[in-house]
Amino acid sequence: MPKVLSEEQIAFYGDNGYLAPFEGVSSSETAAMCDDLEAFERAEGKRASEIIVKGHLCFRRSYEFSRHPKILDVVEDLIGPNIFALSSRFWMKPGQDGSFVSWHQDSAYFGLEPNELVTVWLALTDSTPDNGCVRVIPGTHRGPAYSHVETYDEKNLLARGQSIETIDDGDAVDLILKAGQFSCHHERIVHGSAANNTDAMRTGIGIFYFPPHVRSTIGRRTASLVRGVDDYGHWDPDPIPKQDLDIDVYAHVVAAGERYVDPQFAQEAERQASGVSAIRLHRRHLLPLNRPIGHEVDHALPPQRSPQFHRG
Ligand SMILES: O=C(O)CCC(=O)C(=O)O
């Protein structure tokens, strides 16, 4: 018996690979999270989107979001009562700067088997076609694992600019969300987003959930059990942040981010995900991003400092 979704919604997700919109967190919580991110950017001199993995462990508020009952109730109806959070990413798209996300499948890079992960994309600002909301191509989660080219395009927000070069996007659907609402999409659905043509930042957090029987195909890794029990033991526990930018937790996040962009790790993920139809690699150097920070905030961050993240 589903908790919050109707049988029709569950069937729609099975057929189409996405569902939206759902009411998630309040507008005061989304505004406070945006303030946290702006404070981080001001203090660190880099974008919060450079935290390419496990952003939910970096701030108390994002940690609470990752365990929010309204979010987990929907996820539970899609993948069952026992739920791990693998990772998360702040997706910040400044107004008029041309950033975009190319068509891709998350499954090509997550190194998971079977592919049952659900991404929750929680809007921290309104997310619309004008400011480059997430777009999905319905039903593609039931199709093939596509070949991805790694472009490392500076304007592509993906860690490697991974792109499906040829895809019919005539049926693409915009996932339009108000701040505080969220969408869900399947690990294998083809999705992306266009540039932000407004003057304001578009921000969301994508949180990646999977059931405990899912294994890592790229060695032992960590994840956070956010609901239920783990009867499989495939995953080691992530640390729990006691405060924003908790120094030990942050070091764990940095190490996981470095592993994520490590070429050997990446190649193994690609090999596992795509089998013999290898992903073509067009690698450039993995340089930290040195773009100017767009806006400033007044309040200070906790005193801890962080090591550098690679570019997300
Ligand atoms: O935020 C975006 O524009 C893209 C998000 C995305 O690719 C994802 O959540 O997997």
The ligand as an SDF file (V2000), in Angstrom:
LIG
                    3D

 10  9  0  0  0  0  0  0  0  0999 V2000
   19.9120   21.1880  -12.4030 O   0  0  0  0  0  0  0  0  0  0  0  0
   20.0490   20.9050  -13.5860 C   0  0  0  0  0  0  0  0  0  0  0  0
   19.8900   21.7440  -14.4630 O   0  0  0  0  0  0  0  0  0  0  0  0
   20.4220   19.4950  -13.9930 C   0  0  0  0  0  0  0  0  0  0  0  0
   20.1870   18.4970  -12.8940 C   0  0  0  0  0  0  0  0  0  0  0  0
   20.6450   17.1240  -13.1810 C   0  0  0  0  0  0  0  0  0  0  0  0
   21.2610   16.8280  -14.1730 O   0  0  0  0  0  0  0  0  0  0  0  0
   20.3260   16.0830  -12.1990 C   0  0  0  0  0  0  0  0  0  0  0  0
   19.6620   16.3810  -11.1880 O   0  0  0  0  0  0  0  0  0  0  0  0
   20.7200   14.9200  -12.3930 O   0  0  0  0  0  0  0  0  0  0  0  0
  1  2  2  0
  2  3  1  0
  2  4  1  0
  4  5  1  0
  5  6  1  0
  6  7  2  0
  6  8  1  0
  8  9  2  0
  8 10  1  0
M  END
$$$$
